Amino acid sequence: QVQLVESGGGLVHPGGSLRLSCAASGSIFSAYSVGWYRQAPGKQRELVAAITARAGKIVYADTVKGRFTISRDNAQNTVYLEMSSRKPKDTAVYYCRLDVGLGVWGQGTQVTVTS
């Protein structure tokens, strides 16, 4: 059974960069797409970025395009989300999801952007 663990969140100031990691257990990780999602207080969970198994296709939400970068290292069973030019509106719990079966979610990592 695959498990996902997010890390790298915290309390940060606007601007600058922050890298989130999503580490997976199990050998099937490299065969499936992975998405980063976020959920702000009182709002629905939304897709931030997604990457296919071999990184041949990447998509971003319009709200983060040009600021966030998703990447993956299949040898390390890890997907990353590099958050640049952070804004207060990026404050949310960030989750990763492995697109296998009905989907496997991590527990989330809180990112709070505040001055």
N, CA and C of each residue as an Amber inpcrd file, in Angstrom:
protein
   345
   0.8510000  -1.1850000   0.0000000   0.0000000   0.0000000   0.0000000
   0.8900000   1.2400000   0.0000000   0.5930000   2.1500000  -0.9130000
   1.4020000   3.3590000  -1.0230000   0.9810000   4.3690000   0.0310000
   1.9440000   5.0240000   0.6160000   1.6840000   6.1240000   1.5350000
   2.4790000   7.3340000   1.0920000   1.8780000   8.5120000   1.2440000
   2.5180000   9.7670000   0.8760000   2.7070000  10.6240000   2.1160000
   3.8740000  11.2670000   2.2030000   4.1690000  12.1420000   3.3380000
   4.6880000  13.4650000   2.8020000   3.9490000  14.5350000   3.0800000
   4.3720000  15.8740000   2.6750000   5.2310000  16.5020000   3.7680000
   6.1370000  17.3760000   3.3490000   6.9660000  18.1100000   4.2990000
   7.4170000  19.4080000   3.6560000   7.9600000  20.2960000   4.4840000
   8.5310000  21.5390000   3.9700000   7.6920000  22.7720000   4.2330000
   6.5070000  22.5990000   4.7730000   5.6660000  23.7490000   5.0450000
   6.1390000  24.5270000   6.2620000   5.4480000  25.6290000   6.5310000
   5.7880000  26.4320000   7.6900000   5.2310000  27.8290000   7.5800000
   5.6870000  28.6850000   8.4890000   5.2910000  30.0960000   8.5170000
   6.3630000  30.8830000   7.7850000   6.0000000  31.5290000   6.6880000
   6.9840000  32.2170000   5.8580000   6.4950000  33.6080000   5.4990000
   7.4320000  34.4440000   5.0810000   7.1050000  35.8080000   4.6590000
   6.7930000  35.8390000   3.1690000   6.0970000  36.8350000   2.7120000
   5.8550000  36.9610000   1.2630000   7.1640000  37.0710000   0.4940000
   7.1350000  36.5760000  -0.7610000   8.3370000  36.5880000  -1.5750000
   9.2220000  35.4100000  -1.2420000  10.3130000  35.2910000  -1.9280000
  11.2370000  34.2050000  -1.6420000  10.7240000  32.8600000  -2.1120000
  11.4740000  31.8240000  -1.7900000  11.1440000  30.4800000  -2.2480000
  10.9880000  29.5240000  -1.0850000  10.1470000  28.5240000  -1.3230000
   9.9240000  27.4630000  -0.3430000   9.6910000  26.1940000  -1.1370000
  10.2930000  25.1050000  -0.7270000  10.1120000  23.8540000  -1.4420000
   9.3890000  22.8360000  -0.5850000   8.2890000  22.3590000  -1.1020000
   7.5550000  21.2820000  -0.4640000   7.9700000  19.9580000  -1.0870000
   7.9680000  18.9220000  -0.2740000   8.3070000  17.5800000  -0.7500000
   7.1600000  16.6240000  -0.4600000   6.9960000  15.6740000  -1.3390000
   6.0090000  14.6100000  -1.1670000   6.7510000  13.2990000  -1.3920000
   6.9980000  12.5870000  -0.3140000   7.7470000  11.3370000  -0.3890000
   6.7870000  10.1570000  -0.3310000   7.0140000   9.1900000  -1.2020000
   6.1240000   8.0400000  -1.2890000   6.8430000   6.7540000  -0.9210000
   6.1090000   5.8880000  -0.2870000   6.6040000   4.5360000  -0.0480000
   6.0320000   3.6390000  -1.1340000   6.6740000   2.5240000  -1.3980000
   6.1520000   1.6220000  -2.4130000   6.8040000   1.8240000  -3.7560000
   6.7360000   0.8010000  -4.5800000   7.4590000   0.8080000  -5.8460000
   6.6470000   1.3020000  -7.0260000   5.3650000   1.5950000  -6.8250000
   4.5230000   1.9680000  -7.9590000   4.5270000   3.4700000  -8.2200000
   5.1590000   4.2120000  -7.3490000   5.0990000   5.6760000  -7.4160000
   5.4560000   6.1950000  -8.7990000   6.5200000   5.6700000  -9.3690000
   7.0490000   6.2270000 -10.6110000   6.1420000   5.9760000 -11.8150000
   5.1350000   5.1490000 -11.6590000   4.2670000   4.8060000 -12.7820000
   3.0470000   5.7050000 -12.9080000   2.8540000   6.6120000 -11.9750000
   1.6140000   7.3840000 -11.9460000   1.8490000   8.8840000 -11.8250000
   0.8540000   9.6140000 -12.2880000   0.8810000  11.0650000 -12.1460000
   0.6990000  11.4490000 -10.6840000   1.2100000  12.6120000 -10.3530000
   1.0820000  13.1590000  -9.0010000   0.6160000  14.6010000  -9.1070000
  -0.2710000  14.9690000  -8.2240000  -0.7330000  16.3410000  -8.1820000
  -0.5190000  16.9630000  -6.8120000  -0.2580000  18.2560000  -6.8160000
  -0.2480000  19.0370000  -5.5830000  -1.5680000  19.8120000  -5.5330000
  -2.2310000  19.7490000  -4.4010000  -3.4860000  20.4530000  -4.1690000
  -3.3200000  21.3310000  -2.9320000  -4.2260000  22.2750000  -2.7890000
  -4.2190000  23.0640000  -1.5620000  -5.6500000  23.3950000  -1.1470000
  -5.8000000  23.5900000   0.1290000  -7.1070000  23.9480000   0.6700000
  -6.9250000  25.0550000   1.6910000  -7.4660000  26.1960000   1.3570000
  -7.4270000  27.3390000   2.2620000  -8.6460000  27.2820000   3.1820000
  -8.5940000  27.9390000   4.3270000  -9.7210000  27.9150000   5.2600000
 -11.0070000  28.3810000   4.5900000 -12.0500000  27.5980000   4.7280000
 -13.3430000  27.9600000   4.1800000 -13.4860000  27.7860000   2.6850000
 -12.4770000  27.2080000   2.0540000 -12.5200000  27.0390000   0.6000000
 -12.3740000  25.5680000   0.2320000 -12.7580000  25.2650000  -1.0190000
 -12.6190000  23.9000000  -1.5000000 -11.1680000  23.6010000  -1.8500000
 -10.8400000  22.3380000  -1.8030000  -9.5110000  21.9240000  -2.2200000
  -9.3800000  22.1320000  -3.7260000  -8.2360000  22.6660000  -4.1360000
  -8.0330000  22.9660000  -5.5420000  -6.6940000  22.4240000  -6.0250000
  -6.6540000  22.0900000  -7.3020000  -5.4150000  21.6180000  -7.9080000
  -4.4660000  22.7950000  -8.0980000  -3.2330000  22.6050000  -7.6890000
  -2.1860000  23.6090000  -7.8640000  -1.3070000  23.2600000  -9.0610000
  -0.8510000  22.0210000  -9.1180000   0.0220000  21.5910000 -10.2050000
  -0.0090000  20.0720000 -10.2810000   0.2740000  19.5460000 -11.4520000
   0.3060000  18.0990000 -11.6210000   1.3890000  17.7320000 -12.6110000
   1.9310000  16.5390000 -12.4390000   3.0240000  16.0740000 -13.2920000
   2.7860000  14.6140000 -13.6120000   2.9850000  14.2420000 -14.8690000
   2.7940000  12.8530000 -15.2580000   3.9740000  11.9930000 -14.8070000
   3.8400000  10.6770000 -15.0160000   4.8020000   9.7190000 -14.4700000
   6.2460000  10.0040000 -14.8720000   6.4330000  10.3180000 -16.1320000
   7.7960000  10.5830000 -16.6370000   8.0480000  12.0610000 -16.8450000
   7.1890000  12.8720000 -16.2230000   7.3200000  14.3360000 -16.3070000
   7.1690000  14.8430000 -17.7330000   6.4440000  14.0650000 -18.5730000
   6.2590000  14.5150000 -19.9450000   5.2180000  15.6040000 -20.0830000
   4.3430000  15.7120000 -19.0900000   3.3100000  16.7450000 -19.1230000
   3.1670000  17.3320000 -17.7310000   3.1200000  18.6480000 -17.6890000
   2.9570000  19.3740000 -16.4370000   1.8790000  20.4210000 -16.6340000
   1.0290000  20.5560000 -15.6520000  -0.0110000  21.5790000 -15.6950000
   0.0190000  22.3820000 -14.3990000  -0.3730000  23.6450000 -14.5010000
  -0.4340000  24.5380000 -13.3500000  -1.7650000  25.2670000 -13.3270000
  -2.2260000  25.5520000 -12.1340000  -3.3640000  26.4480000 -11.9920000
  -2.9210000  27.8460000 -12.4100000  -3.8500000  28.6160000 -12.9510000
  -3.5110000  29.9680000 -13.3910000  -2.9840000  30.8190000 -12.2420000
  -3.4490000  30.5390000 -11.0390000  -3.0670000  31.3570000  -9.8870000
  -1.6040000  31.1770000  -9.4800000  -0.9780000  30.1000000  -9.9390000
   0.4100000  29.8530000  -9.5400000   1.3570000  29.7820000 -10.7310000
   0.8090000  29.8440000 -11.9270000   1.6330000  29.7220000 -13.1350000
   2.6940000  30.8110000 -13.1520000   3.9210000  30.3970000 -13.4040000
   5.0260000  31.3410000 -13.4170000   5.6640000  31.5630000 -12.0620000
   5.0380000  31.0720000 -10.9970000   5.5910000  31.2420000  -9.6390000
   5.9580000  29.9020000  -9.0100000   5.2000000  28.8760000  -9.2840000
   5.4370000  27.5530000  -8.7010000   6.0000000  26.6180000  -9.7590000
   6.8130000  25.6750000  -9.3180000   7.3730000  24.6680000 -10.2150000
   7.2260000  23.2920000  -9.5870000   6.6250000  22.3850000 -10.3160000
   6.5070000  21.0040000  -9.8620000   7.5610000  20.1640000 -10.5650000
   8.1430000  19.2300000  -9.8390000   9.1310000  18.3280000 -10.4200000
   9.0810000  17.0120000  -9.6430000   9.7350000  16.0130000 -10.1940000
   9.7480000  14.7330000  -9.4920000  11.0780000  14.0250000  -9.7020000
  11.4360000  13.2370000  -8.7230000  12.6300000  12.4010000  -8.7800000
  12.1550000  10.9790000  -8.5060000  11.9440000  10.2290000  -9.5610000
  11.3910000   8.8830000  -9.3950000  12.3660000   7.9440000  -8.6820000
  13.6420000   8.2030000  -8.7920000  14.6210000   7.3650000  -8.0850000
  14.4910000   7.5510000  -6.5740000  14.0390000   8.7330000  -6.1700000
  13.8470000   9.0280000  -4.7510000  12.3790000   8.9210000  -4.3270000
  11.5110000   8.5340000  -5.2720000  10.0700000   8.4460000  -4.9680000
   9.5490000   9.7420000  -4.3570000   9.9280000  10.8600000  -4.9410000
   9.5760000  12.1530000  -4.3590000   9.1320000  13.1310000  -5.4460000
   8.1200000  13.8910000  -5.1160000   7.6710000  14.9960000  -5.9640000
   7.8480000  16.2850000  -5.1760000   8.2540000  17.3250000  -5.8580000
   8.5270000  18.6070000  -5.2150000   7.6020000  19.6920000  -5.7510000
   7.3850000  20.6880000  -4.9300000   6.6900000  21.8930000  -5.3620000
   7.5040000  23.0750000  -4.8660000   8.1340000  23.7470000  -5.8120000
   8.9320000  24.9300000  -5.4940000   8.0050000  26.1350000  -5.5840000
   7.8590000  26.8230000  -4.4610000   6.9690000  27.9820000  -4.3870000
   7.8060000  29.2480000  -4.3690000   7.7620000  30.0080000  -5.4320000
   8.4880000  31.2700000  -5.4950000   7.4990000  32.4310000  -5.4390000
   8.0240000  33.6020000  -5.1160000   7.1850000  34.8090000  -5.0620000
   5.9110000  34.5420000  -4.2650000   6.0860000  34.0340000  -3.0660000
   4.9320000  33.6660000  -2.2350000   4.0610000  34.8840000  -1.9500000
   2.7660000  34.6230000  -1.8460000   1.7900000  35.6490000  -1.5250000
   0.9240000  35.1680000  -0.3760000   0.3450000  36.0980000   0.3870000
  -0.5440000  35.6740000   1.4700000  -1.6630000  34.7540000   0.9920000
  -2.1360000  34.9480000  -0.2340000  -3.2090000  34.1030000  -0.7350000
  -2.7600000  32.6690000  -1.0020000  -1.4730000  32.4050000  -0.9180000
  -0.9780000  31.0320000  -1.0440000  -1.1170000  30.2580000   0.2670000
  -1.5410000  30.9260000   1.3190000  -1.7270000  30.2610000   2.6040000
  -2.7780000  29.1690000   2.4860000  -2.3940000  27.9550000   2.8660000
  -3.2920000  26.8060000   2.7460000  -2.5880000  25.5710000   3.2900000
  -3.3530000  24.5100000   3.4190000  -2.7520000  23.1930000   3.6300000
  -2.5110000  22.5990000   2.2490000  -1.2830000  22.1640000   2.0220000
  -0.9010000  21.6130000   0.7350000  -0.8360000  20.0900000   0.8380000
  -1.4970000  19.4480000  -0.1200000  -1.5650000  17.9960000  -0.1660000
  -0.9960000  17.4940000  -1.4920000  -0.4210000  16.3170000  -1.4550000
  -0.0900000  15.6580000  -2.7080000  -0.9970000  14.4420000  -2.8760000
  -1.2240000  14.0990000  -4.1120000  -2.1250000  12.9970000  -4.4360000
  -1.5130000  12.1640000  -5.5580000  -1.4440000  10.8680000  -5.3340000
  -0.9760000   9.9280000  -6.3540000  -2.1900000   9.4360000  -7.1190000
  -2.1490000   9.5540000  -8.4110000  -3.2930000   9.2360000  -9.2560000
  -3.3310000   7.7490000  -9.5930000  -3.6040000   6.9580000  -8.5850000
  -3.7370000   5.5150000  -8.7490000  -5.0220000   5.0880000  -8.0860000
  -5.8160000   4.2590000  -8.7920000  -7.1080000   3.8570000  -8.2480000
  -7.9840000   5.0730000  -8.0060000  -8.5300000   5.1380000  -6.8110000
  -9.3460000   6.2920000  -6.4190000  -8.4920000   7.4630000  -5.9430000
  -7.2010000   7.2750000  -5.9220000  -6.2860000   8.3350000  -5.4940000
  -5.7840000   8.0950000  -4.0880000  -4.5160000   8.3820000  -3.8780000
  -3.9060000   8.2640000  -2.5600000  -3.4510000   9.6470000  -2.1390000
  -3.8790000  10.0740000  -0.9650000  -3.5600000  11.4110000  -0.4660000
  -2.5710000  11.3350000   0.6850000  -1.7580000  12.3780000   0.7680000
  -0.9400000  12.5390000   1.9530000  -1.7450000  13.2560000   3.0320000
  -1.0860000  13.5020000   4.1730000  -1.7790000  14.1180000   5.3040000
  -1.7840000  15.6440000   5.2260000  -0.9680000  16.1990000   4.3450000
  -0.9270000  17.6410000   4.1670000   0.1550000  18.3250000   4.9730000
   0.5730000  19.4820000   4.4860000   1.5310000  20.3100000   5.2030000
   1.0460000  21.7600000   5.1270000   1.0590000  22.4420000   6.2610000
   0.5290000  23.8010000   6.3320000   1.5660000  24.8050000   5.8440000
   1.1320000  25.6840000   4.9600000   1.9540000  26.8080000   4.5260000
   1.2000000  28.0860000   4.8700000   1.8290000  28.9260000   5.6500000
   1.2180000  30.2000000   6.0350000   2.1460000  31.3190000   5.5780000
   1.6440000  32.1740000   4.7100000   2.4210000  33.2920000   4.1840000
   1.8950000  34.5690000   4.8030000   2.7170000  35.1950000   5.6190000
   2.2670000  36.3960000   6.3150000   3.4450000  37.3180000   6.5660000
   3.1690000  38.5950000   6.5400000   4.2240000  39.5520000   6.8300000
   4.2190000  39.9030000   8.3130000
